[in-house]
């Protein structure tokens, strides 16, 4: 009878199969209430309708439905997953949205892709991104920019903009992105979806086109918190091909969904920053704090500080310089191998953003300047780590706006602004350089523009379960997540 009422609800609300969450899709497939053919045909129809305008997918897997039919009895049951185009995918083009790799077809899968395939996930297609993941807009892609499905006059964010847009447009059931500083959470915020960045080292980087090796973190982007928890279960774990992955056991993150928040301690951060105070983003976090109090948590504001001080949080402004120096330095090293020898095209095919980052990184690491810039940046990075360690002795999680700029910005906003990404990701960079996990969830929607604000929840290293627990409770207690609160 439950399935009967579900189907009736779908008809009443005109809900289509492509709008299913991952949890719903797996359940319906395994119960044989729906078929792979029905699900994939609905997804393919939506891609054909929306992708020409939104430019989310660069490559579509023509064998996706056929592959899915063999996977019904696996944990993910053959659901279609969109994959950011910097993950190596065997026999499927991987470009990192750069002309340098426009003809590159990898001979093997990245570790994350292999894990998801083993769990029964199917690659629906490869999604657009900022070229080499250099940006926060998906406007630096060599294959055209992606538009925000919530309002096509606006940016989706980046660098995982295609993956976030694919989820928001219901052209996949779930997706994966990668984050170096904001590249999962920021597009999730602007597209009104859920984006989870794990602790650095929780998920393997092996087989992912590198950007900044000391902060690159693969993670899921989904319709709900629980969807992301499920995907993280299958992505995480020690990998012999990535020495930075942790030997710690991976918990079942879904076991923390639905738990009470009574006794939890939450710190509210950055809403007193001069650029944030009084904005819609700050007000949405203040309201979120009241919601958490109603759910039984203790909520306190953590004030900004210009130096290390007990009970205060370091100003994120300093993290902009730290991240810029460290990231540019690691970019210059990682892109040095793209010299036209192993791949068809050489350094002349790099876009303007890649060239700028290579030059700045090379300068920073050059003799006479490394101590002045790179070493100093690492010293300040250590101060942020110490600051978070102290705060997490008092608080279970810290919450803040995801985007310092609030709502998604109009198309073209990143043009002629080489620091666009660093300024946009200002509130995410401190936790990123400290290697902490974070999750962005919708916390407000503007009815006039249909644009969303995101709330960033961060926890201490290896404590993803607490931020999942708190994010899911907020999701249920508020109406901002369209997939959780639709009638069905």
N, C-alpha and C positions, 0 to 999 in steps of 0.2 A: 504493500500500500504506500510505503514511503516513496518509492520510485514513481508511482502513479501521480502522487501529489507534486513531486518535483517536476515531472513533465508538464502537468497542468500549470504549475507556476511559471515555467518557461514560456508556455504559450501565452499566458495572460500578460506577461511582462515583455514578450517578444525577445527573450534572451536566446542568443545563438550559441552554438557549441564552442565557437572560438572564444567566447567570453568566460568559459569555465576557468576556475583556478586550477592549479596543479593538483591539489588535494582532490577536488571534485572530479577532474578528468581521469585521474588514476582509478578512483573508486568506480566511476561509471563504466570505464573500459573493462576493468576486471570483473564487474558484475554483468557485463555484456548488455548493459542498457543502451550503450552507443557502440558503434564500430569505428575502427581506425579509418575506414574509407569516409565515413560521415564527418569525423573530426577533421581529417586532413583536407578534405574537399572544402570545408568551411574556411579553414585557415588559408588555403591557397586562393580562394575567392577574395578574401579580405586583403591579402597581399597584392593581388592583381588590381584591386580597386584603389588601394591607398598608397602603395609604394611609388607609383609614378610621380606623385606630388611630394610625398614626405621623404623619399630617398633613404629609407631605413636599411634595406637589404642591398648588398653588393652582389651576392651570389645566392642562388636558391638550389637546394639539393633536390634533383629530379627523382631520386630514389627514396625520398623520405618515407612516403606511405608504404612502399614495399618493405623497407627495413623495419618499420614499426609493426607490421603484421606478425613478425616472428618473435615479438618481445612482450606479448600480452602477460605472460606469467612472471615478469621481472618486477622489481620494486617500483620502477617508474612506468611500466606498462607500455612503453613506446610513445610517450608524449613528445610533441615537437618543441625543441628548445632552440632559441636564437643564440648565436655565438659571435662574440666580438671578433673582428677580423685580424686580431693579433695572436689568436690561438692557432697553433699548427694543427691542421686537419688533413689526415691522409687522403690523398687523391682528390682533394678539394682545395681550390685556390685560397691562398692566404697572402693578403697584400699589405696589411697594416695601414691600409688606405693611402699608400704611397706608390707613385709610378715606378720607383726602384724595384718593387716586388710585384708589379702588375701581372707578371707571367709565372709567378712562383707557385708550384704545386708540391707541397711537402710529401716526403715518403713515409712519414709516421705521424701519429697523433701526439699532441701534448699529453702530459700526465692527467690533467683535469678532464680532457676530452675522453681519454681512455677509461677513466673512472666513471664518467657519466654514461658512456656507452655500455659499460659492463652492468650498470644499474638499470639499463633499459631506456635511457634517454636517446632521442634521435635528433641529429642536427637538421633543423628546418632550413637554415641558411646562415650566411656570414653577414654581420652587420657593420654598417658604416661607423667611422670613428675619426677623431682628429688624427692626421697622419702621424704615425709613430707614437700615438697617444700624446702628442704635444699640443695640449690646449684644453679648454673647458667649454667649448661651444659646438664642436663638430663642424666648424667652418673652415678648418685647415685641411680637411680631407682633399686629396687630389682628385676625388671622384664626385665632387659636388657636396654641398652641405645638406644635412638632415634638418627637417623642420619639426616643430613640436606638435604632436597629434592633438593636444588640448587646444591649441590655437596656432595655426600654421604661419601666422605673422611673427611668431616668436621662436627663439632658439630652444633646442632640447637640452642644452648643456653638453658636457663632454668630460673626458674623451669618449666615454661609453654611451654617447648620445643615441646611436643606432639601436643598441640593446635596450635602453630605457624606453625609447620611442616604440619599439616593437611590442613591448609589454603594454604600454599605455594604449596602443591602438588595437590590442587584442589580435595581433597577427602572429602570436606564438602563445604557448602556455606558460613559459618561463624563459629566462635568458641568463647569460653570464657575461660579466664584464671584468675589467681589471682596474685597480686604483693605485695610483702613485701618490696622489694627494687630492682626493675629491672626485676622482673620475668615475666612481660608482655612485657615491652618495649625492653629488651635486646634480647630475642628470636625473637621478631618481626623484630628487626634490622638485626640479623644474617640470618633470613630466607627471608628477602625482602618483608615483609608484613606490615600492619598497626596495631599497638598495643596501646590501650588507657587505661591509669591508671587514674581513676577519683579522685577527692578530697576525702581524707579519710572521711568516713561518708556519702558520696553521695549514695553509694550502700551498701545494707545490707550484713553483714558477717554471718548472722544466717544460720546454716546448712552447713558451710564450715569448714573442718578440720583445726583448727587454727595453725598458726605458731608463728607470733609475733603480738599479738592482738592490739597493738597501731599503727601498720602501715599496717596490712593486708588490701588490697583493691581489690575487684573483678572488672573485667573489660573485655571489648570485644577485640577480635583480628579478623581483617577482611581483605578483599582484597582491600578495599578503605576506605578513611576517611568517606565518607557518609554512608557506611555500618556500621562502628563503631558507628556513630552518631545515626543511627536507633536502633541498639541494646541497646545502652546506654539509649535511651528513655524508653525502656521497663524494664531495669534493675534497674534504679534509683528510689529513693523515701524513705520516712519515713517507718520504719518497727517496729511494736511493739515488735518484738522478738530481736531487736538489738538497745539498748539504745544509741549507738554512732551514729546512723543515724540522719541526719538533718531534721528539720521540714520545711526547705525552700522549696518553690515550685520548681518543676523541669521544666525547660524550654523545648521547643521542639528544641532539638539540631540541627535538620535538617534545621531549619529556618536560620541558620547562614552559611549554605553552599552556596557558590556563591556570597557572599558579597564582595564589594571592600575593598582593604587594604589601600586606601588613608587616610592619617592621622595616621595610626598605627605606634607605636614606638616599635622597636625590639632591644633588647640587645644581643650581641653575646658573649658567655661565654666559658671559659676554654680552648680556643685554644692557650693561652699563657702558659698553664701548661707545665712544662718541659717534661713530658711524651707524650704530645699531639702535641706540636708545630712542624710544618713542616710535620706532617704525612698526609696520604691520608684523614684521618678523618677530620683533621683541614682544609685542603684545600677544602674539599667538603662543609664545613660549610661556609667558606669564599665565595665560589661561590654561595651558597644559599643566603647569604646576598645580593649579587649583584642582584640576581633574585628578592628578595623582594623589593629592591630599584626600579627596573624596574616596579614593580607592584604598586608603589606609597607609600611605607612605608619608614620611616626614620630608618636607621640602624646604630648602634654604637657598638664598641667593649667595653665590660665591663672587666676591668683588674682585675687580681687576687690580693688578699690582705691576709696578715697573721693575720689581726685583723679587727674589725669592722671599716669601713671607708665609708663615703658617696660616692656613685657612683661606688663602687668596690664590687666584690663578694668574699666571704670567700673561701680560699683554700679548695677544697674537700677532701684533705688528712685527715683532722681532723674528717670528717664525717665517715671515715672507722672505726675508733675506737669507735665513738659514736654508730654507728649502730651495730657493732659487740657486744658490751657490752649489749645494750638494747635488741637486738634480742635474744642473747643466754640466757639472764635472763628470757625472756618471753617464750622461747622454753622450758626451764627446768620446768617452771610452767605448760605449756599446755600439755606436754607429761607425766606429773606425773600420770595422770589418766589411762594410758595404762599399767596396772599392771597385766593383765591376769585374772582379775575378771569379768569385763563386756564383754571382747572379748575373743575369743578362745586362743589367743597366748599372751604371756607376754613379759616382757622387754628383755628377752634373744634373742628375734627375731629382736631387733633394729639393724640397720646397723651401721657401724663404724662412719659415719658422725653424726647420731643422738646421739650416745653415747658421742662423743666429745662435741657436743653442750650442752647436758644435764650436763655434768661434769663442763664445763666452766661456764654455767649459774648458777649452784648451788653454785659454788665457789664465783662468783661475788656477789651473794645475801646473802652469809653467814655472820654471825656476825663478825664485825670488818673489813669487806671488802666492805660492801654495800655503805658506805659513800665515801670510797676511789675510787670506780669504778662506781657504778650505779648512785649515786647522782651526781657525777662530770659529767658523760656522759649526764645526763638530763640538767645540767646547760649549757653545750656546745651546746646541742640541741636548747636551747632557743636562743643562739646567732645566729644560722642559721635562726631561725624563724624571729628574728629582722632584719637580713640582707636582707632577701627576702621581708619583709614588706616595707623596705626602697626602694629597687630597683623597686618594683611595683608601687611606687609613680611616677616613671619616665617612666617605660616601660610597654607596654601592655603584652608582652610576652618576654621570654628569650629563646634563642636557643643555642644548643651545640651538639657535637657528642653524640650519644646514648651510644656507647661502647668505653671505654677507650683503649681497645685493637684493635679497628678498625674492621677488617673483622673477620668472624668466625674463630676459631682456629681448628687445626686438631683433629681428634678423639684421645682420651687419654690425652689431654692437662691438664685436671683437676686431673689426677691421682697423688696421693702423694702430693697434694697441698691443705691443709685444708683451706687456705684463698683465694682460686681461685675465689669464688663468690664475696667476699667483694672487691677484687682488680678489678675484671671485672666490677662491678657495681659502681665504685668509682664516676662517674659523675652523677649517679642517686640518690645516697644516700642522698645528702644534701636536695633535694626537697622532698624526701620520708619522712625523719624524720621531715620535716616541714608540712607534710600532704597535699602537693600541687598536683594538677593534671598535667599530662604530656601525650604526645602522641609521638610515634616514627613512622616516615614515611621514606620510601626509598629515599635516596638522591644521590646514586651513585651505579654503578654496574661495577665490574671488568670483562672485557670480557674474560680474560684468565681462571679464576677460576669459573666464574659465581656467585661470592659471592657479597653480598650487604653491603653497609654502611647505617646506619640510622641516621636521625636527630631527636633529642629530642626537643620538644617545650613544655615549661612549662608556666603556668599562675598562677595568685593568686588563693586562695581558692574560690571555687564555680564559677569559671570563665572559665569552660570548653569550653564555646561557642567561646571565642576568639581564643583558640588554634585550635579548629576545623575549624574556619573561615580561619585562616592563613595556616593551614596544607592543606586544600582543595585547596586554591589558588595556593600553591606551586605544588601540585599534577597535577593541570591542566596546569601550566606554564612550567613544565619540562616533561621529558620522562621516568622517573625512575619507575613509577608504570605500570606494564605490563597490568593490567586489565583496567586501564583508557585509555591507548593509543593504545590498539590493534585496528585494523580495523575490523569493523563489519557492 
